[in-house]
Amino acid sequence: MDPAIGKYIGAGLAAIAARGAGIGIGTSSELPQRRVPQPRGRRPAVRRRHDRFALAEATGLFGLLISILLLFVIR
């Protein structure tokens, strides 16, 4: 197999991380209904939700970085 083909396949597989990040951000940002918003420090559940949001966002960014590296840096 030509190395260029493998490069494009690897970049496509790394871009799949964006789908997982979108799902993770969507599920972590859903708000409970009919609750009064409180500061982050008073509700540990909100803190965990923000941590999951940050993890999902970082996963998407890492996948994007890997796909860009595969496409434009590696020959």
N, C-alpha and C positions, 0 to 999 in steps of 0.2 A: 504494500500500500504506500502511496505517495505521502511523505510527511506533511505536505500542505493540506491534504484531505483530513488527516488526523488533527491538525491544528484547528480547522473549522468545526470538526465534530466536538473537540474538547471545549471550544468557546461556546458552542450551543448548549452543551451539557452544563457548563458553568453558569450560563444565563438562566437556567431553570431555577436557580436560587432566588431569582426575583419573584417567581410565582410563590414559592414558600414564604418569602418575606411578606408578600401582599396578603396572604392568608393569615399569617401570624399577626400582622398589624391590624387586620380587620377584626380578628377575634379578641385581641387584647384591648381594643379601643371601644368595645361595646359598653355602654353605660347601663347600670341598673336603673330600673324605672322607679320614678316617684321617690327619689332620695334627695335630700337637701345636700348640695355640694359642700364639702368640708375641706379644710386644709389637708394637704398630703400627709403630714405628720400624725394626724389623728386617726387615720384609717389605714391600717396595714394592708388591706386588700388593694387599695389604690396604689400603694407603693409597689406591690408585686406586679400590678398591671403595668405600671410604668417601666419596671425592670424588663418585663416580657416584651414590651414595645421596643425598648432599646436593643434587646437581643435580636429581635426580628429585623430591625432596621440595619444593624451591623451585619447580619448574615447576607442581606441583599446587597449591601455595599461591597462586601468581600467577594461575592460572586461576580459582581460587575467588574471589580478590579482584576480578578483572575481572567475573565473573558477578554478584557482589553489587553492585558499582558499577552495572552495567547495570540491575539490577532495582530497586534502591532509591534511587539517587542521581540518575540521569539521568531527566529527565521527558520 
